[in-house]
């Protein structure tokens, strides 16, 4: 399958939290990397 975008991101926002996923295609022997970050919906909540 041909890669159209080697770097992409997605976002999911709900009443409880917001999640962001960033995906970067690996080159050669390096694997594709995905990072997911979550933020709480309330001001005082920490992100994980």
N, CA, C and O atoms as CSV, one atom per row, in Angstrom:
chain,resi,resn,atom,element,x,y,z
A,1,UNK,N,N,0.836,-1.166,0.000
A,1,UNK,CA,C,0.000,0.000,0.000
A,1,UNK,C,C,0.892,1.244,0.000
A,1,UNK,O,O,1.878,1.295,0.735
A,2,UNK,N,N,0.565,2.214,-0.791
A,2,UNK,CA,C,1.347,3.450,-0.890
A,2,UNK,C,C,1.023,4.376,0.285
A,2,UNK,O,O,-0.143,4.569,0.627
A,3,UNK,N,N,2.056,4.942,0.893
A,3,UNK,CA,C,1.878,5.885,1.998
A,3,UNK,C,C,1.579,7.253,1.413
A,3,UNK,O,O,2.350,7.778,0.609
A,4,UNK,N,N,0.448,7.829,1.824
A,4,UNK,CA,C,0.055,9.141,1.315
A,4,UNK,C,C,0.595,10.260,2.208
A,4,UNK,O,O,1.031,11.300,1.715
A,5,UNK,N,N,0.564,10.039,3.525
A,5,UNK,CA,C,1.033,11.033,4.487
A,5,UNK,C,C,1.894,10.316,5.527
A,5,UNK,O,O,1.352,9.567,6.339
A,6,UNK,N,N,3.208,10.517,5.532
A,6,UNK,CA,C,4.074,9.813,6.486
A,6,UNK,C,C,3.890,10.279,7.928
A,6,UNK,O,O,4.268,9.568,8.859
A,7,UNK,N,N,3.322,11.450,8.119
A,7,UNK,CA,C,3.041,11.967,9.464
A,7,UNK,C,C,1.586,12.397,9.513
A,7,UNK,O,O,1.115,13.115,8.631
A,8,UNK,N,N,0.869,11.957,10.550
A,8,UNK,CA,C,-0.532,12.338,10.669
A,8,UNK,C,C,-0.912,12.420,12.141
A,8,UNK,O,O,-0.189,11.930,13.009
A,9,UNK,N,N,-2.049,13.042,12.411
A,9,UNK,CA,C,-2.535,13.184,13.784
A,9,UNK,C,C,-4.050,13.095,13.778
A,9,UNK,O,O,-4.709,13.404,12.785
A,10,UNK,N,N,-4.584,12.666,14.911
A,10,UNK,CA,C,-6.029,12.607,15.094
A,10,UNK,C,C,-6.374,13.131,16.467
A,10,UNK,O,O,-5.557,13.059,17.385
A,11,UNK,N,N,-7.593,13.666,16.619
A,11,UNK,CA,C,-8.023,14.203,17.901
A,11,UNK,C,C,-9.435,13.700,18.199
A,11,UNK,O,O,-10.273,13.605,17.302
A,12,UNK,N,N,-9.685,13.379,19.472
A,12,UNK,CA,C,-10.995,12.934,19.931
A,12,UNK,C,C,-11.338,13.742,21.167
A,12,UNK,O,O,-10.637,13.670,22.176
A,13,UNK,N,N,-12.409,14.507,21.092
A,13,UNK,CA,C,-12.819,15.363,22.202
A,13,UNK,C,C,-14.167,14.873,22.727
A,13,UNK,O,O,-15.114,14.688,21.962
A,14,UNK,N,N,-14.240,14.667,24.035
A,14,UNK,CA,C,-15.492,14.265,24.674
A,14,UNK,C,C,-15.728,15.148,25.894
A,14,UNK,O,O,-14.919,16.027,26.189
A,15,UNK,N,N,-16.831,14.921,26.602
A,15,UNK,CA,C,-17.111,15.691,27.811
A,15,UNK,C,C,-16.105,15.390,28.914
A,15,UNK,O,O,-15.823,16.244,29.754
A,16,UNK,N,N,-15.562,14.169,28.910
A,16,UNK,CA,C,-14.661,13.716,29.965
A,16,UNK,C,C,-13.208,14.131,29.736
A,16,UNK,O,O,-12.524,14.530,30.678
A,17,UNK,N,N,-12.726,14.041,28.479
A,17,UNK,CA,C,-11.326,14.323,28.185
A,17,UNK,C,C,-11.117,14.583,26.695
A,17,UNK,O,O,-12.051,14.518,25.895
A,18,UNK,N,N,-9.870,14.876,26.349
A,18,UNK,CA,C,-9.470,15.055,24.949
A,18,UNK,C,C,-8.231,14.195,24.720
A,18,UNK,O,O,-7.307,14.199,25.533
A,19,UNK,N,N,-8.217,13.463,23.616
A,19,UNK,CA,C,-7.081,12.603,23.276
A,19,UNK,C,C,-6.530,13.027,21.923
A,19,UNK,O,O,-7.279,13.362,21.005
A,20,UNK,N,N,-5.192,13.006,21.819
A,20,UNK,CA,C,-4.519,13.313,20.557
A,20,UNK,C,C,-3.545,12.181,20.267
A,20,UNK,O,O,-2.793,11.762,21.146
A,21,UNK,N,N,-3.560,11.688,19.035
A,21,UNK,CA,C,-2.631,10.649,18.614
A,21,UNK,C,C,-1.812,11.187,17.445
A,21,UNK,O,O,-2.368,11.669,16.459
A,22,UNK,N,N,-0.485,11.102,17.563
A,22,UNK,CA,C,0.424,11.511,16.498
A,22,UNK,C,C,1.146,10.259,16.021
A,22,UNK,O,O,1.683,9.503,16.831
A,23,UNK,N,N,1.161,10.037,14.723
A,23,UNK,CA,C,1.787,8.838,14.159
A,23,UNK,C,C,2.809,9.253,13.101
A,23,UNK,O,O,2.501,10.021,12.190
A,24,UNK,N,N,4.039,8.726,13.241
A,24,UNK,CA,C,5.129,9.037,12.319
A,24,UNK,C,C,5.642,7.728,11.736
A,24,UNK,O,O,6.018,6.813,12.469
A,25,UNK,N,N,5.654,7.651,10.417
A,25,UNK,CA,C,6.116,6.440,9.742
A,25,UNK,C,C,7.616,6.270,9.921
A,25,UNK,O,O,8.379,7.224,9.770
A,26,UNK,N,N,8.037,5.048,10.244
A,26,UNK,CA,C,9.457,4.748,10.385
A,26,UNK,C,C,10.114,4.596,9.025
A,26,UNK,O,O,9.441,4.405,8.012
A,27,UNK,N,N,11.431,4.682,9.017
A,27,UNK,CA,C,12.205,4.505,7.779
A,27,UNK,C,C,13.175,3.362,7.972
A,27,UNK,O,O,13.809,3.255,9.021
A,28,UNK,N,N,13.296,2.516,6.984
A,28,UNK,CA,C,14.234,1.402,7.061
A,28,UNK,C,C,13.892,0.457,8.195
A,28,UNK,O,O,12.790,-0.091,8.240
A,29,UNK,N,N,14.833,0.262,9.116
A,29,UNK,CA,C,14.632,-0.668,10.228
A,29,UNK,C,C,13.823,-0.047,11.371
A,29,UNK,O,O,13.373,-0.768,12.263
A,30,UNK,N,N,13.631,1.270,11.360
A,30,UNK,CA,C,12.869,1.922,12.432
A,30,UNK,C,C,11.378,1.657,12.259
A,30,UNK,O,O,10.843,1.750,11.154
A,31,UNK,N,N,10.720,1.329,13.359
A,31,UNK,CA,C,9.286,1.047,13.331
A,31,UNK,C,C,8.488,2.353,13.323
A,31,UNK,O,O,9.003,3.413,13.678
A,32,UNK,N,N,7.232,2.256,12.915
A,32,UNK,CA,C,6.329,3.394,12.964
A,32,UNK,C,C,6.054,3.729,14.424
A,32,UNK,O,O,5.792,2.832,15.225
A,33,UNK,N,N,6.111,5.018,14.779
A,33,UNK,CA,C,5.909,5.460,16.163
A,33,UNK,C,C,4.546,6.128,16.306
A,33,UNK,O,O,4.160,6.961,15.487
A,34,UNK,N,N,3.822,5.750,17.363
A,34,UNK,CA,C,2.543,6.371,17.687
A,34,UNK,C,C,2.606,6.882,19.116
A,34,UNK,O,O,3.055,6.172,20.015
A,35,UNK,N,N,2.158,8.108,19.326
A,35,UNK,CA,C,2.118,8.707,20.652
A,35,UNK,C,C,0.706,9.201,20.917
A,35,UNK,O,O,0.150,9.957,20.121
A,36,UNK,N,N,0.119,8.773,22.042
A,36,UNK,CA,C,-1.225,9.204,22.423
A,36,UNK,C,C,-1.106,10.011,23.709
A,36,UNK,O,O,-0.484,9.564,24.673
A,37,UNK,N,N,-1.705,11.203,23.723
A,37,UNK,CA,C,-1.708,12.077,24.891
A,37,UNK,C,C,-3.153,12.359,25.268
A,37,UNK,O,O,-3.993,12.579,24.395
A,38,UNK,N,N,-3.449,12.353,26.566
A,38,UNK,CA,C,-4.809,12.596,27.048
A,38,UNK,C,C,-4.811,13.783,28.000
A,38,UNK,O,O,-3.958,13.879,28.882
A,39,UNK,N,N,-5.769,14.684,27.823
A,39,UNK,CA,C,-5.962,15.818,28.716
A,39,UNK,C,C,-7.341,15.713,29.331
A,39,UNK,O,O,-8.300,15.348,28.651
A,40,UNK,N,N,-7.451,16.035,30.635
A,40,UNK,CA,C,-8.747,16.059,31.313
A,40,UNK,C,C,-9.541,17.270,30.859
A,40,UNK,O,O,-8.974,18.263,30.404
A,41,UNK,N,N,-10.866,17.180,30.987
A,41,UNK,CA,C,-11.737,18.260,30.549
A,41,UNK,C,C,-11.793,19.423,31.541
A,41,UNK,O,O,-12.135,20.544,31.166
A,42,UNK,N,N,-11.459,19.159,32.800
A,42,UNK,CA,C,-11.524,20.195,33.818
A,42,UNK,C,C,-10.177,20.899,33.940
A,42,UNK,O,O,-9.142,20.294,33.662
A,43,UNK,N,N,-10.173,22.152,34.345
A,43,UNK,CA,C,-8.956,22.957,34.407
A,43,UNK,C,C,-7.887,22.351,35.296
A,43,UNK,O,O,-6.714,22.397,34.926
A,44,UNK,N,N,-8.223,21.785,36.447
A,44,UNK,CA,C,-7.242,21.274,37.394
A,44,UNK,C,C,-6.759,19.861,37.119
A,44,UNK,O,O,-5.902,19.366,37.850
A,45,UNK,N,N,-7.270,19.197,36.101
A,45,UNK,CA,C,-6.866,17.824,35.821
A,45,UNK,C,C,-5.533,17.781,35.118
A,45,UNK,O,O,-5.224,18.638,34.290
A,46,UNK,N,N,-4.739,16.768,35.456
A,46,UNK,CA,C,-3.444,16.558,34.808
A,46,UNK,C,C,-3.625,15.757,33.544
A,46,UNK,O,O,-4.613,15.036,33.404
A,47,UNK,N,N,-2.685,15.868,32.613
A,47,UNK,CA,C,-2.698,15.059,31.395
A,47,UNK,C,C,-1.869,13.817,31.630
A,47,UNK,O,O,-0.970,13.802,32.471
A,48,UNK,N,N,-2.183,12.766,30.871
A,48,UNK,CA,C,-1.451,11.500,30.988
A,48,UNK,C,C,-0.967,11.081,29.629
A,48,UNK,O,O,-0.325,10.039,29.497
